[in-house]
Amino acid sequence: MDKSENKIDLQELLFKQIKSKTQDNISLVDTISELLNISNDAVYRRLRCEKRLDFDELTKICSYYRISIDSLLGLKDNNLLFNYM
């Protein structure tokens, strides 16, 4: 996504929401690294939006932090939340 277009980047929005929910004493990088089974360097690339999250990564992160993908997309019409087990 071209930053000059002034569009909201969903990946940036996701990480902003996560940072607002995360306690200061908990390492966001370490948590996501363990969650996705990737290196800390790979997490930093995602945090800087140099590497896009794939759908599986997005799903794992949203599930762990209890963030609705619909809320990131701004969908509000007659939505139902299902937990996949």
RAZIKA-V306254 format. One line per field, one symbol per residue. ss: DSSP state (H for helix, E for strand, L for the rest). phi: phi as a letter, one per 20 degrees, with the letter a starting at -180 (. if undefined). A space follows every 10 residues. Layout:
ss=???
phi=???
//
This chain:
ss=LLHHHLLLLH HHHHHHHHHH HLLLLLLHHH HHHHHHLLLH HHHHHHHLLL LLLLHHHHHH HHHHHLLLHH HHHLLLLLLL LLLLL
phi=.fffelefef fffgffffff eeffedffff ffgffelcff fffgfffemf cffefffgff ffffeldffg ffemeceled ddeed
//
